[in-house]
Amino acid sequence: MKMVSGVIVVATMVAVMVVMVVAEEANCDVNLLQGACEMQLKGGGMPSEKCCGILTEQLPCICGYPERHDWPGITKTCGFCDVPFPPCP
């Protein structure tokens, strides 16, 4: 049982490190995303082409944005943009 727990801890640490590296390489800018998609993130609705483009660029960063908890329309916006919403830990 201790072996399984150790493997789970190591796997979780590796996953967190990968998310951090990917987010760092993506030039994360929450203001850019909010500027292009604010209405859609807060309430859903059809996003613009610009919003979808920025959402695609910022996708690796979304789990790292604390603001994502205030975006009830994020999953719907991802759906309209045909972008898979990332599984955030």
N, C-alpha and C positions, 0 to 999 in steps of 0.2 A: 504494500500500500504506500509506503514511503517513497518507493521508486516512481510510482505513478504520479504522486504529488510533485515530486521533483521535476519530472518531465513536463508536467502541466505548467509549473512555474517558469521553467526555462522557455517553453514555447510561447507563453504570454509575453515574457520579456523581449523575445526576438520580434514578435509581432508589433509591439509598441515601438521598438527601435526602427523597424521598417517604416511604419507610419510616420515617424518623426523625420526620417531621412527623405522620404518621398515628399512630405509637406514642405520641407526646407528647400528642395530642388524645384518646387512648383512656383516659387515666388508668390507666396500666399499674401493676399491683400483683401481683407474682409470688406474694406470700404469700396473697392472696385466692384465686388459682387453685390453689395447692398445698393450701390448707386445704380446699377443696371437692372436689378431684379427686386427692389424693395417691396413693391406692391404684391408681386407674385409670392415672395417668401413669406409675407405676413398673412396672405389670404388666398393664395392660389390664383387661378386665372391664366389666360393664355400669355406666355412670355414672348418677348420680342426675339428676333434672331440674335441681336446683340447680347441679350440676357443669356440665351442658350450657349452662345460661344464662350462667354465669361464663365458660366456655370461649368462648362466642360473643362476649361483651363483650371478652375479653382477646385474641382472635384477632389483631388488628393488632400486638400486642405480642410474640407468641411468638418471632419471629425475633430479637428483641433480648434475650431472656432467655438468659444463659449456661447456666442450669440445664436448658434443653431438651435438652442433650446427655445428661443423666442421666435422661431420660424415655423409656424404650423403648416405653411404651404410648401415647404421644401420638397417633400416627397412627391406631391402633385406636380410641382414645377419640373422636377427631374423627369417625371413621366411624360409631360408635354414635350420636353426637350429630347426625349429618348436617351436619357443618361441614367445609368443605374445608380441608385442611391447607395453610398458605401455603408457597409455594416460597421457602425461605430461601437467601440468597446464601452 
